[in-house]
Amino acid sequence: MNQKDFLDSPIMTSWPWMKEVDAAITDPIPPVNEHDKRLSVKDLIVENRDKIDKVKSDLVDDPLYDPKKHDDLWILRFVLSHKKKKNMKNATKAAKTTLLFRKEHKLDEWGDIRDAPPGIDIEQTKQFVKYYEEGSFRLALPDSKRGLLLYLRIAGIDGQSLVKNIDESAWLPNLTYFTEFCHQWLDYITRTTGRLTKQLRIVDLDGISISQISMEQNRRDGKAMSVMEDCYPQLLQQIFLCNSPSWIQIPWRIARPLLPKRVV
């Protein structure tokens, strides 16, 4: 198949959030404004064709691999996150880890959850949001052609009560639901705009005090994140810290376990 045939291929993706869409990946839309620097997915696939094919060939015999789901875009994210290793072993390993993680947590059975954001009505997240002050945790989609925006005000989250009242076993399901929700939206936007779309996070440190910091919450967050580190590649664009106090090292210790090791 030559490059033009590949780009015009009608093969569809079977991800449930793409059910009503006519193309697995559209041609890239024009930038929505002067700040839109997102890259063309099709250009990235062509640029990384050999690497994608290498990972794909290593996945073919995996019983969990489904080419209608785990297509070039799905593989591309692993390639971009592990591009320092030219032989793509780390990319393949991360992809296999993700296949197993999704099977163990039955994520492919969840269907389209984009209309069910993390909150009080969601089993995996309802325990946690009880300890968030109103307005301290906000997920928004300001523009349907751009990525998700997360606003987090640390001072509005009662970390001490979270640790005291919620069993540690609930941490991973909570984070998994939140991340899967974000992933579905970002994958949908990426495919329907043709531009690799990620999430922006704004962490507001206004009003935070040392006494509010729970090192146990920090540990649990980091532990859950480490389990999922390879499973949602190319999801986060940037994190902005605002209203930082002078003792910035403390907030950094809070945020660091939530970041992929390759970002830190």
SVG drawing of the C-alpha trace seen along z (x, -y; Angstrom):
<svg xmlns="http://www.w3.org/2000/svg" viewBox="-25 -34 42 49">
<polyline fill="none" stroke="black" stroke-width="0.4" points="0.0,0.0 1.5,-3.3 1.3,-6.5 -1.8,-7.9 -3.6,-4.5 -2.8,-4.4 -4.0,-7.9 -7.3,-7.3 -7.9,-3.9 -11.6,-3.5 -10.7,-1.1 -12.8,-2.2 -12.0,-2.1 -14.3,-0.2 -13.9,-2.3 -17.4,-3.0 -17.0,-6.8 -16.4,-6.9 -19.6,-4.9 -21.3,-7.8 -18.2,-9.1 -17.6,-8.4 -13.8,-8.3 -11.2,-6.8 -9.0,-9.9 -10.1,-12.9 -7.8,-15.3 -6.5,-18.0 -8.7,-21.0 -7.2,-24.4 -5.8,-25.7 -8.6,-27.2 -6.6,-30.2 -3.0,-31.6 -2.2,-29.6 -3.2,-26.2 0.1,-24.4 -1.3,-20.9 0.3,-18.5 -1.4,-16.7 -2.1,-13.1 -1.7,-11.9 1.6,-13.6 2.9,-12.1 1.8,-8.6 3.6,-9.0 6.7,-10.4 6.7,-7.4 5.5,-4.8 8.4,-2.4 8.3,-2.6 4.5,-2.1 4.9,1.0 7.6,2.4 5.4,2.1 2.4,3.5 4.4,6.5 5.4,7.2 1.7,7.0 0.2,9.2 0.5,12.4 -0.9,10.9 -4.4,12.3 -5.6,8.9 -4.5,7.1 -7.4,5.9 -6.3,4.0 -9.8,2.3 -9.1,0.7 -5.4,0.7 -4.8,-1.2 -2.0,-3.4 -3.1,-6.3 -3.3,-4.1 0.2,-2.8 1.5,-6.3 1.0,-7.5 3.3,-4.8 5.9,-5.5 6.0,-9.2 6.3,-8.5 9.2,-6.1 11.0,-7.5 14.4,-7.6 14.6,-3.8 14.9,-3.3 14.2,0.4 10.7,-0.4 11.0,2.3 9.8,-0.1 6.9,-1.2 5.9,2.4 6.2,3.2 4.0,0.2 1.4,1.2 1.3,4.7 1.0,3.4 -1.9,1.3 -3.7,4.2 -3.5,6.2 -4.5,3.2 -7.6,2.6 -8.5,6.3 -8.0,6.5 -10.1,3.5 -12.7,4.3 -12.2,0.8 -13.3,2.0 -16.6,3.0 -17.4,-0.5 -18.5,-1.8 -18.7,-5.6 -18.5,-7.4 -18.0,-10.9 -21.5,-12.0 -20.7,-10.7 -17.9,-12.9 -16.2,-12.0 -18.4,-13.1 -20.9,-12.2 -23.0,-10.0 -20.1,-7.8 -19.3,-4.8 -15.5,-5.0 -15.3,-8.7 -18.2,-9.6 -16.3,-8.9 -13.6,-11.4 -15.7,-14.3 -17.3,-14.5 -14.1,-16.0 -13.7,-18.5 -15.0,-22.0 -17.3,-23.3 -15.3,-24.7 -12.0,-23.1 -12.2,-20.4 -13.4,-21.3 -13.2,-19.5 -14.2,-21.6 -14.4,-21.4 -14.4,-25.1 -14.1,-24.3 -15.3,-21.0 -12.3,-21.2 -9.7,-21.6 -8.7,-19.6 -10.0,-19.2 -9.1,-21.7 -8.7,-20.6 -8.8,-23.2 -7.6,-22.0 -7.5,-24.1 -5.4,-22.2 -6.6,-24.1 -10.1,-23.0 -9.3,-19.3 -9.4,-17.8 -6.5,-15.3 -6.5,-14.4 -10.1,-13.3 -9.6,-11.4 -6.9,-9.3 -8.9,-8.8 -12.2,-7.8 -11.4,-6.1 -9.6,-2.8 -6.4,-2.8 -7.9,-0.2 -10.3,-2.9 -7.5,-5.1 -6.7,-3.2 -10.4,-2.9 -10.9,-6.6 -7.9,-7.6 -8.7,-5.1 -12.2,-6.5 -10.9,-10.0 -8.2,-9.2 -10.3,-7.0 -12.9,-9.8 -10.2,-12.2 -8.8,-9.7 -12.1,-9.1 -12.7,-12.8 -9.2,-13.5 -9.1,-10.5 -12.5,-11.6 -11.2,-15.1 -7.9,-13.9 -9.7,-11.7 -12.4,-14.2 -10.0,-17.1 -7.1,-15.2 -4.8,-16.9 -3.1,-15.3 -5.0,-16.7 -4.0,-16.7 -5.1,-18.0 -4.2,-21.2 -4.1,-21.3 -4.2,-24.4 -3.2,-23.8 -4.2,-26.7 -2.1,-26.9 -3.9,-29.9 -4.6,-29.6 -2.7,-26.3 -1.0,-25.8 1.5,-23.3 -1.0,-21.8 -3.3,-20.9 -0.7,-18.7 -1.2,-14.9 1.9,-13.0 -0.1,-9.8 -2.5,-11.1 0.6,-12.1 1.9,-8.5 -1.4,-6.9 -1.7,-9.3 1.8,-8.4 1.3,-4.7 -1.9,-4.7 -0.3,-6.8 2.7,-4.5 0.4,-1.6 -1.1,-3.6 2.0,-5.5 2.3,-3.6 -1.4,-3.1 -2.4,-6.6 0.5,-8.0 0.4,-11.5 -2.6,-12.6 -1.1,-15.6 0.1,-18.7 1.1,-21.1 0.6,-21.8 0.4,-25.4 0.9,-26.2 -0.6,-29.5 -0.7,-31.5 2.3,-29.7 3.4,-30.5 7.0,-31.3 7.7,-27.7 7.2,-26.3 9.2,-23.1 6.2,-21.8 3.7,-22.1 6.3,-20.5 6.5,-17.5 2.7,-17.2 2.6,-17.4 5.7,-15.3 4.2,-11.9 1.3,-12.8 3.6,-13.3 5.0,-10.6 8.7,-9.9 9.7,-10.9 8.1,-14.3 9.7,-14.8"/>
</svg>
